[in-house]
Amino acid sequence: MTETNPKPVFGDQKDFFEELEGRKPALFLDYDGTLTPIVSRPEDAKISPKMKDLLAQLAEKYTVAVITGRDMDDVKKLVGLDNLLYAGSHGFRISGPDGLYREHEKTSVLLPELSIIEKELMELERKYKGVQIDRKRYAIGVHYRNAKDEEIDDILAEFERVLENNPGYKKGTGKKIVEIKPDLDWHKGKAVLWILQELGLADDESVLPIYIGDDDTDEDAFEALETDGIGIGIMVEHNGKPTHASYTLNDVDEVAELFAKL
């Protein structure tokens, strides 16, 4: 079920905290736009010392996982905490403490194919000023936040042509980014459910899974948790579009405020 008006976590009714009462949260967190503000260049999205300290404190008490479209190794370096779980490339690669690890079984086929697609997309970076190609292990992002407004339609049209020429891959969308990624039945929501199962939390009623994210790719995780009341989705900076999240936070500062309360 989608909502157009998710309730604020810090609203007058305090419904979120009532749902959490008597249960331990298991936190699943997007990175860009959730743990850090959105910035012009993705490599400049550095986690603040305050946010890092809050995550470290949370991880001492609860399960904390970062689920991101970024490459897993990239986000592990950016966060820099060993006692968290990390799922990169929308969950295609997952690692955590005590040897927890999963990588998609089609790795040997996907990686060389993506390298060929990357070369095709690099033409966009050479042709259009402000376009940045972001190769991840299992996806290739085309950032156009810094491109000229009058060229964006052409950039997206050329992206679509590359996509059409590569069957077996699909488009992902986000804030001023489009991605080419494998057209497989795997996404952030599946990654969250897999982690819950592996950690023995899937049927633990004392635990309340909570996913916090800000973008289109987070909807799979919101839907996975909200279906049948498994957990709670929180959208950061809700833009008015329909969402599977039940609650909303205004910005990264409110995410930090929620962490401090937890």
C-alpha positions in Angstrom: 0.0 0.0 0.0 1.4 3.4 -0.9 0.9 6.6 1.1 0.9 10.2 -0.2 1.1 11.7 3.3 3.4 9.6 5.6 3.2 10.7 9.2 6.1 12.7 10.7 8.2 10.7 13.1 8.3 13.8 15.4 4.7 14.6 14.9 2.1 15.5 17.5 0.7 12.0 17.8 4.1 10.2 18.4 2.7 7.1 16.7 6.2 6.0 15.6 7.5 5.8 19.2 4.3 3.9 20.3 5.0 1.3 17.6 8.6 0.9 18.8 7.6 0.7 22.5 8.9 -2.5 24.1 10.8 -3.6 21.0 14.4 -3.3 19.8 15.0 -1.6 16.5 17.0 -3.2 13.7 18.1 -0.3 11.6 18.6 -0.5 7.8 19.9 2.8 6.4 20.5 4.3 3.0 23.7 6.4 2.8 23.3 9.4 0.4 20.5 11.7 1.6 20.0 9.8 4.8 23.4 9.6 6.6 24.8 12.5 4.6 23.2 15.4 2.6 23.0 15.1 -1.1 26.0 16.9 -2.7 27.0 17.8 -6.3 29.8 15.2 -6.5 29.1 11.8 -4.9 32.7 11.4 -3.7 32.2 14.5 -1.6 29.4 12.9 0.5 31.4 12.5 3.7 29.7 11.3 6.9 30.0 13.8 9.7 31.8 13.0 13.0 28.5 13.4 14.9 26.7 11.0 12.6 29.5 8.5 12.8 29.6 8.6 16.6 25.8 8.1 16.7 26.1 5.1 14.4 28.8 3.6 16.6 26.7 4.0 19.7 23.6 2.4 18.0 25.7 -0.5 16.7 26.7 -1.4 20.3 23.0 -1.9 21.1 21.2 -2.9 17.9 21.6 -4.4 14.5 22.7 -1.6 12.1 23.1 -2.1 8.3 23.9 0.4 5.6 22.0 -0.5 2.3 23.1 1.6 -0.6 23.5 1.8 -4.3 27.2 2.6 -3.8 29.7 -0.1 -4.1 30.1 -2.0 -0.8 33.8 -1.4 -0.4 33.2 2.3 -1.1 30.6 2.8 1.6 32.6 0.7 4.1 35.5 3.1 3.7 33.2 6.2 3.9 31.5 5.0 7.2 34.5 3.4 8.6 32.9 1.2 11.3 33.6 -2.5 11.6 30.5 -3.6 13.6 27.9 -2.6 11.0 26.6 -4.6 8.1 27.1 -3.2 4.6 25.0 -4.0 1.5 26.3 -2.4 -1.7 25.0 -2.1 -5.3 21.4 -2.3 -4.0 22.1 -5.5 -2.1 24.0 -7.5 -4.7 27.0 -7.7 -2.3 26.6 -7.9 1.5 29.1 -8.3 4.3 29.0 -8.1 8.1 30.6 -9.2 11.3 31.3 -12.8 12.1 31.9 -13.7 8.4 28.5 -12.8 7.1 28.8 -12.5 3.3 26.7 -12.8 0.2 27.5 -12.0 -3.4 25.1 -12.6 -6.3 25.6 -15.9 -8.0 25.8 -14.4 -11.5 28.9 -12.3 -10.7 31.2 -14.0 -13.3 28.7 -13.1 -16.1 27.6 -9.6 -14.9 31.0 -8.0 -14.3 32.5 -8.3 -17.8 29.1 -7.3 -19.3 29.0 -4.2 -17.1 32.5 -3.3 -18.1 31.4 -3.2 -21.8 28.4 -1.0 -20.9 30.6 1.3 -18.9 32.7 2.0 -22.0 29.6 2.9 -23.9 28.3 5.3 -21.2 31.7 7.0 -20.9 30.9 8.7 -24.2 28.3 10.7 -22.3 30.9 12.0 -19.9 33.2 13.0 -22.7 30.4 14.6 -24.7 28.4 16.5 -22.0 30.1 18.8 -19.5 28.9 18.1 -15.9 28.0 14.4 -16.5 29.8 12.0 -14.2 29.8 8.2 -14.8 29.9 6.3 -11.5 30.9 2.6 -12.0 29.8 0.4 -9.1 30.4 -3.3 -8.9 26.9 -4.2 -10.1 25.6 -1.0 -11.6 26.7 2.1 -13.5 25.3 5.5 -12.6 25.0 8.5 -14.8 25.0 11.6 -12.6 23.7 14.7 -14.4 23.2 17.1 -11.5 25.9 19.4 -12.8 25.0 19.1 -16.5 23.5 22.0 -18.5 19.7 22.1 -18.2 19.3 22.4 -21.9 21.3 19.2 -22.5 19.6 16.9 -20.0 16.9 15.6 -22.4 19.7 14.6 -24.9 21.7 12.9 -22.1 18.8 10.9 -21.0 17.9 10.0 -24.6 21.4 8.7 -25.2 21.3 6.8 -21.9 18.0 5.1 -23.1 19.7 4.0 -26.4 22.5 2.3 -24.5 20.0 0.6 -22.3 18.0 -0.6 -25.3 21.2 -2.1 -26.8 21.9 -4.2 -23.7 19.1 -6.7 -23.0 19.1 -8.2 -19.6 19.6 -4.8 -17.9 17.2 -2.2 -16.5 17.0 1.4 -15.5 17.2 2.7 -12.0 16.3 6.3 -11.1 17.2 8.7 -8.3 17.9 12.3 -7.6 19.6 13.6 -10.7 20.9 10.1 -11.6 19.9 7.2 -13.8 21.5 3.8 -13.5 21.9 0.7 -15.6 21.7 -2.4 -13.5 21.0 -6.1 -14.0 17.4 -7.0 -14.6 17.2 -9.5 -11.9 14.8 -10.1 -9.0 17.1 -8.6 -6.4 17.0 -5.2 -4.8 17.3 -3.4 -1.4 14.1 -5.0 -0.1 15.4 -8.5 -0.8 18.7 -7.7 0.8 17.0 -6.5 4.0 14.9 -9.7 4.2 17.9 -11.8 3.6 19.9 -10.1 6.4 17.0 -10.5 8.8 16.8 -14.2 8.0 20.5 -14.8 8.3 20.7 -13.1 11.7 17.7 -15.0 13.0 15.6 -11.8 13.3 12.9 -12.5 10.7 10.5 -14.1 13.2 11.7 -12.3 16.4 8.7 -10.3 17.6 10.9 -8.4 20.1 12.7 -6.8 17.1 11.2 -4.1 14.9 13.0 -3.7 11.5 13.2 0.0 10.4 14.4 1.2 7.0 15.3 4.8 6.5 16.0 6.2 3.0 15.3 9.1 0.7 15.1 7.9 -2.8 13.2 5.8 -5.4 15.5 2.8 -4.9 14.5 2.7 -1.2 10.9 2.0 -2.1 11.7 -1.7 -2.5 12.8 -1.8 1.1 9.9 0.2 2.4 7.5 -2.2 0.6 9.3 -5.3 1.8 9.0 -4.2 5.4 5.6 -2.6 5.3 3.9 -5.6 3.6 2.2 -7.7 6.3 3.5 -5.4 9.0 7.1 -6.8 9.1 8.6 -3.4 9.9 8.5 0.3 9.3 9.7 2.5 6.5 10.8 6.1 7.0 11.2 8.5 4.0 13.7 11.3 4.4 12.6 14.6 2.9 9.3 13.3 1.4 8.6 15.0 -1.9 4.9 14.4 -2.1 5.1 11.4 -4.4 3.4 8.1 -3.3 5.6 6.1 -1.0 5.4 2.7 0.8 6.9 4.4 3.9 4.6 5.1 6.8 6.7 7.9 8.3 8.9 10.8 7.3 11.8 12.8 8.6 12.5 16.2 7.2 16.3 15.9 6.6 19.6 14.4 7.7 19.5 16.4 10.9 16.3 14.8 11.9 17.8 11.4 11.1 20.5 12.2 13.6 17.9 13.4 16.1 16.1 10.1 15.9 19.4 8.2 16.3 20.1 10.2 19.5 16.7 9.3 20.9 17.2 5.6 20.1 
